[in-house]
Amino acid sequence: MTPVPKSQPIPSSAERVSSGRYSGWRLFLEGVTGQRGWSHAWTKAAPRPRYRVVIVGGGGHGLATAYYLAAEYGISDVAVLEKGPVGLGNVGRNTTIIRSNYFLPDNVRFYEYSLKLWERLERTLNFNVMVSQRGTLNLFHTEAQRDLYTRRANMMRLLGVDAKALSRAAVKALVPLVDLDNGRYPVLGGFLQPRGGTVRHDAVAWGYARAASAAGVDIIEHCEVTGIGRDGRRVTGVDTTRGQIAADTVCLAVAGHSSQLAAMAGLTLPIETHVLQAFVSEAIKPVLDVVVTYGAGHFYVSQSDKGGLVFGGAIDGYNTYGQRGTLPIAQEVAMEAMTLMPGLARVKVLRQWGGVMDMSMDGSPIISKTPLDGLILNAGWCYGGFKAIPAGGMTTAHLIARDLAHPLAAHLDLERFAAGRTVDERGAGPFPYAH
Amino acid sequence: MLRIRCPWCGERDETEFRYRGDANLSRPAADAGLAAFTAYTYQRDNPRGWHLEWWLHVGGCRQLLKIVRHTVSHEIASVGRPEDQLPLPKEPGR
């Protein structure tokens, strides 16, 4: 556990900081008065002995759940417990892509709801999370793949979601970097979701933390949960490195470590933990203004506003809690980049990192009650948790506040595995390393 | 890069192998009931530490291997044949 830094005294919950409303006018005003009016964006709260709701995990889903509980469902007696500082887990380790191009109708509806929440998130949170709907383009390389993508795009359009087929010429016009005529995997065309895109991931954590804090939620950093208290089949609270905290409801939002936390309550989950790597190149001039995914392997790339190419590929493929990633996948990703965009050959990779994720048994997340009363699960996000943050937060808050699954997330319950209604988008079966 | 000492082929790169999951599971008896089969099919201990797992030497002898590997350091404590009983090390590992 990281010790609490001594240089920064932590104000008690009573001294709640307010960073005021952010606006263009405020920016101007601060600019001419020496930038002295800014304060911390959220209160560094100390834990109280009891809360109505304790959320374990101050990542995207935990913070969003807390925010929507306070703002949409009127429950602000909420604490978010984070082991380290906010924003250093998977919410700061992903490749920032948002999209709703799924095939299964329940998934399309859920991720489309998320995309709609992203589209107005800046107004909702009064925070510039830099939502950029630059489009996500999926390339296909065989006729069978074209048919598969067409089927998915048709399903999306039936459900009112945008999807557009692009010819080879249209792909080339949109992304000149793509080598259409690769000898082994020529590009035959692509499908574009124009409303897909990217979001500044750090800002999502900060924006939700600030808005939740302003709505009365205690955000408690450097507070690691070491045990989950039980009274028979009822969860009573958590033991932490900063003392015991009692709660009516405990929500686990610790993707990557859900199995570890659930084990503290005596539960075994349909989850394996795997690592996914991501890479950023040195900053180069603007060359790519859409998100592109390669269809003949597992590779996706976008260009950040700073100019770095942000890209990644498949998971390493075996259980691990090591947040680093290994070289065989790095090599594979580099080979795929070269196959798709040979023009990038001399661009240098600046940084590489790994994030550990809950790979669920059917490749879909879990937003659910558990066999224990008062224990709620937000888990199993595989490598798609970032885009789902707004919808995941809203539907988890709904489940906590109403004690009833949100209609858009009812299919994501834990019971589905025993009941035989798994949500297997890829049809890969109960093998997490295959999703 | 893991280096895996295959009992049949000797030490090889991890790229020759494919991970095949938790090797602690055993198929329940046919009449064991839904809960037992659900656990066998879907539930995993997913430990942070030593893990007994299956690997397939797909780019070599195509034999199934049992491996004890640490899920944080990736250190491999032992490699065996499918019928071998491989105990987990007592020490927590790096």
Boltz contact constraints between the chains, C-beta under 6 A:
constraints:
  - contact:
      token1: [A, 259]
      token2: [B, 46]
      max_distance: 6.0
  - contact:
      token1: [A, 260]
      token2: [B, 48]
      max_distance: 6.0
  - contact:
      token1: [A, 268]
      token2: [B, 43]
      max_distance: 6.0
  - contact:
      token1: [A, 270]
      token2: [B, 42]
      max_distance: 6.0
  - contact:
      token1: [A, 270]
      token2: [B, 43]
      max_distance: 6.0
  - contact:
      token1: [A, 271]
      token2: [B, 46]
      max_distance: 6.0
  - contact:
      token1: [A, 272]
      token2: [B, 44]
      max_distance: 6.0
  - contact:
      token1: [A, 272]
      token2: [B, 46]
      max_distance: 6.0
  - contact:
      token1: [A, 273]
      token2: [B, 46]
      max_distance: 6.0
  - contact:
      token1: [A, 317]
      token2: [B, 19]
      max_distance: 6.0
  - contact:
      token1: [A, 318]
      token2: [B, 19]
      max_distance: 6.0
  - contact:
      token1: [A, 319]
      token2: [B, 51]
      max_distance: 6.0
  - contact:
      token1: [A, 319]
      token2: [B, 71]
      max_distance: 6.0
  - contact:
      token1: [A, 320]
      token2: [B, 71]
      max_distance: 6.0
  - contact:
      token1: [A, 321]
      token2: [B, 48]
      max_distance: 6.0
  - contact:
      token1: [A, 321]
      token2: [B, 71]
      max_distance: 6.0
  - contact:
      token1: [A, 321]
      token2: [B, 72]
      max_distance: 6.0
  - contact:
      token1: [A, 322]
      token2: [B, 72]
      max_distance: 6.0
  - contact:
      token1: [A, 327]
      token2: [B, 1]
      max_distance: 6.0
  - contact:
      token1: [A, 328]
      token2: [B, 15]
      max_distance: 6.0
  - contact:
      token1: [A, 361]
      token2: [B, 42]
      max_distance: 6.0
  - contact:
      token1: [A, 417]
      token2: [B, 42]
      max_distance: 6.0
  - contact:
      token1: [A, 418]
      token2: [B, 38]
      max_distance: 6.0
  - contact:
      token1: [A, 430]
      token2: [B, 41]
      max_distance: 6.0
  - contact:
      token1: [A, 430]
      token2: [B, 42]
      max_distance: 6.0
  - contact:
      token1: [A, 433]
      token2: [B, 19]
      max_distance: 6.0
